[in-house]
Amino acid sequence: MAGVSVGMVLIPQAVAYAEIAGVPPRYGLLAAGIPLLVAAIFASSPYLQTGPVAMTSLLTFGALAPLAVVQSGQYVELAALLAIVVGAVRLIVGLTRSGAVAYLMSQPVLLGFTVGSGILIAASQIPAVGDVTATGGDPLAKGIDALTQWRDWSGEGAVIAVLTVVAIRGAKLINPVLPGILIAIGGALIWSSMAHYDGTTVGAIDVGFPSLHLGLPWAKLPDVVLPGVIIALVGFAEPAAIARSYAAKERSRWDPDREFVSQGAANLTSGLVGGVPIGGSFARTSINHLAGAKTQWSGAITGMVVLAALPVVHVLSSLPRAALAGVVIAGVMSLIQFRPFLDMWRQSRLQAVVAVTTLIATLTMSPRVDHAVVLGVVLAIAVHLWRESSAVIDIERCPDGVIQLRPVGVFWFGSAPRLSAALDDLIAQFPTAERIDVNLSGIGRLDYAGAHALKETIDHARSAGFAVEVSNVPEHAIRILSAVNVIDMRLP
């Protein structure tokens, strides 16, 4: 029952997310069938539902839009090739047991990118809501252009989109298992038929049964490797968070390595049958859990439902595109949350700057949102290195006339300038002092370069005429400090 429930929800979502990815609906449906059966074989989480998702679809569009005409045959082939790259990267990560990288994506970067992606995805649907043709090179520009054409909007289409959002969100408030998407889509189809809707519809969907596609543009592989790596890692953050969350609720364990293998195998399969990159869906996983799923085979049943529906999915051809836009907008509304930015600002302004910068980069660099992710990661690393280089150096005069120099924090080559500056301050403050005690009780991680910097500082102090002693060396620093002759391990 859980698998069937999710499958009925996935069918219209697969069609909607295919549009975000820039491919015809059939390729979203291809990615929602056999790949789910393969994912179930390796999955660790009993609840995680795989398939087309909004954020991965946006990343796919951003990676491929500069390479080929959207919706063209070459674009579709590149999407399949990208899915294979995503799958290969995730397989490698999982098989090498490096799944812990799922925990390493900076939360500020994820927050900024997630909110930015939600805004872009919602903006991309505004032309369909108003049933107008918009111009612009990215989703945000098209959304803004559509808003400027508000006088030409189809009132009927806008009402259908709004009612779709209300039905989906309202059903979730009444009962999370209530299939709001099916209610909305069914209602839109009935209205389209009875009222002879003359607006834009989904159009013909000729899927056919999935078959193997090996004639891909392999010469374009270098162009999709970097986006594929980014999608493989960034796109895994959502399913990882989902699986961890439900594992915590059920007080069970999940294996990120197995989940990487599962997601990798699913993406490889999607590419080989001509589909698009896929990931884990929070909304469908929630439905799966609430509907009573107990094992990962509910995901396989979801895939079977989609496959069984392929011969009759043409009934969606008369579905107003405005209704499909409502499905997408309802799905991404939960992504657009600004309160976490304020909370982060109160807790850490530097991290909040990283989050806001990533958000702005995601919006301004669209459609190349993968570049925004890279920028956010680089900025997060830069902030981390800046903090790591800001070791505190305490200087204190002891009662016996000894001047104590006490470094506190992580010590590496980036921290060395602080120690040298502290020694210069010490010499200037206490020109008549003769002895210095370098107290290492507050030192944290110490690498080889940091140990050498410490040795140079001590040698410089001795050359200035000070008698230098090193005291309170923590156990973790003894070996490396003795290796560079800062201390003698033979001494007690």
Beta strands, then each sheet from edge to edge (+ up, - down):
strand 1: 49-51
strand 2: 279-281
strand 3: 392-397
strand 4: 403-411
strand 5: 435-439
strand 6: 443-446
strand 7: 467-471
sheet 1: 1+ 2-
sheet 2: 3+ 4- 5- 7-
sheet 3: 3+ 4- 6-
end
